[in-house]
């Protein structure tokens, strides 16, 4: 990063995008290696899950429709019923394997990109070999932060499930069957509030992932640190998250459309279409991870929390040997004033 730390606080949505793009292009060689090693497999896993899920769910639906026209107890009925059970088992096994590999490559990619951007920020010499030696150590810290986020999301969903149940019961007792409009309004309000909370938690988690790599805190402490750090920049961080999410969903929808493309394009056309979706998803993941790290430095600058580059460099070097946590006061020096 060529910008002084004091200047980072003034970066808006497009400024962060421009800064992230400059970082990727100036260090394209190292980011290309990270992309080939970690991010492309992550993208392949994501798209492969969509393809397999669509294929197997389609077979389940077709077999279930066929089963409706076959008398129960017949050999054919039992055969198709067993086939459906087997397909459901395969479906959930694929989902489990998908989630496992998605988690692994997602955290590894985050570790590599955050560490790389931080090294660029401190002006350290960096090689792909060094990055890959650090990633497994950083990954351990990230997975603890992820598990805390998973637990928070689980509790959040459970609470909202209970709230929604009671709202439905109250609506049913007071307004049913003449309160359809009230029910729709209440459902819409609940959905909007739920999505706002869900987005907030995920924005906090994304910044906490960067905190887990660049500071001595991880897990719930990183989540708390992220919550305080993002104040004042929540709008920009949320906008970035929403744009990334919409782009991700859009690419997945485009990829699913490859199954219904006119057959006149042939197998070659479908393969090219799939490769195009893979390239777009890969670039989106890489760009999103770099943006995530830049937002961290923007938030630090906004709160006038000066990060001494030599101290941060020492913190990053600690990953190369036996990791010794630094005290927060060592990596976060006293606030500077404009």
Secondary structure as GFF3:
##gff-version 3
##sequence-region A 1 338
A	DSSP	alpha_helix	5	8	.	.	.	ID=ss1
A	DSSP	alpha_helix	13	26	.	.	.	ID=ss2
A	DSSP	alpha_helix	28	34	.	.	.	ID=ss3
A	DSSP	pi_helix	35	39	.	.	.	ID=ss4
A	DSSP	alpha_helix	40	67	.	.	.	ID=ss5
A	DSSP	alpha_helix	75	122	.	.	.	ID=ss6
A	DSSP	alpha_helix	128	174	.	.	.	ID=ss7
A	DSSP	alpha_helix	180	214	.	.	.	ID=ss8
A	DSSP	alpha_helix	220	229	.	.	.	ID=ss9
A	DSSP	alpha_helix	234	257	.	.	.	ID=ss10
A	DSSP	three_ten_helix	263	265	.	.	.	ID=ss11
A	DSSP	alpha_helix	266	302	.	.	.	ID=ss12
A	DSSP	alpha_helix	309	317	.	.	.	ID=ss13
A	DSSP	three_ten_helix	318	320	.	.	.	ID=ss14
A	DSSP	alpha_helix	328	331	.	.	.	ID=ss15
###
